Amino acid sequence: MGYFTTALEGKDFLCGSEPTLADCYALPMLRNFTKGTMAFVPKETLDAYPAVTAYLAKLMAIPAVAKWYEGKA
């Protein structure tokens, strides 16, 4: 998560101020870290990385993304 924290410094998304394919690729992986279903990865794992959790929240606030994940665990 240190890599993501550094990559997000001064930016809203991985490649700047707008989401790109890179963000679409990272989103499912990061969401999996928050579910508590991965072996040896507690669902609170990302809590120690506020820049990453804020990034995840920004992605999930995009209407099309929110609609896609609506009703999905």
C-alpha positions in Angstrom: 0.0 0.0 0.0 3.0 2.2 0.3 3.3 2.1 -3.5 -0.3 3.3 -3.9 0.1 6.0 -1.2 3.2 7.4 -3.1 1.5 7.1 -6.5 -1.5 9.1 -5.2 0.5 12.0 -3.8 -1.0 15.2 -5.2 -3.5 13.4 -7.4 -7.1 12.2 -7.1 -6.5 9.1 -9.1 -3.4 7.0 -10.2 -2.7 9.0 -13.4 -4.0 12.4 -12.4 -7.3 14.2 -11.8 -9.5 11.8 -13.9 -9.9 8.1 -13.5 -8.3 5.9 -16.1 -8.0 2.2 -16.9 -5.3 1.9 -14.2 -7.9 2.9 -11.6 -10.4 0.4 -13.0 -7.8 -2.3 -12.7 -6.9 -1.4 -9.1 -10.4 -1.0 -7.8 -11.5 -4.7 -7.6 -8.2 -5.7 -5.8 -8.5 -2.9 -3.3 -12.2 -3.8 -2.6 -11.2 -7.4 -2.0 -8.8 -6.2 0.7 -11.7 -4.6 2.5 -14.1 -7.6 2.5 -12.3 -9.8 5.0 -12.6 -12.9 2.8 -8.9 -13.2 1.8 -6.7 -15.5 3.8 -4.5 -13.6 6.3 -5.9 -10.2 5.1 -8.1 -8.6 7.8 -10.8 -6.3 6.4 -9.2 -3.4 8.3 -6.0 -3.8 6.4 -6.4 -0.6 4.4 -7.3 1.5 7.5 -3.6 2.2 8.1 -3.4 3.9 4.7 -5.8 6.9 4.7 -4.7 8.0 1.2 -5.7 4.6 -0.2 -9.0 4.5 1.6 -9.8 8.1 0.4 -8.9 7.0 -3.2 -11.1 4.0 -2.9 -14.0 6.2 -1.7 -13.5 8.5 -4.6 -13.6 5.6 -7.0 -16.8 4.2 -5.4 -18.4 7.7 -5.5 -18.3 7.7 -9.4 -21.9 7.1 -10.3 -21.2 4.4 -12.9 -18.9 2.6 -10.5 -21.4 2.8 -7.7 -24.1 1.5 -10.0 -21.9 -1.4 -11.1 -21.1 -2.5 -7.5 -24.7 -1.8 -6.2 -25.9 -4.9 -4.4 -22.5 -6.7 -4.7 -20.6 -7.6 -1.6 
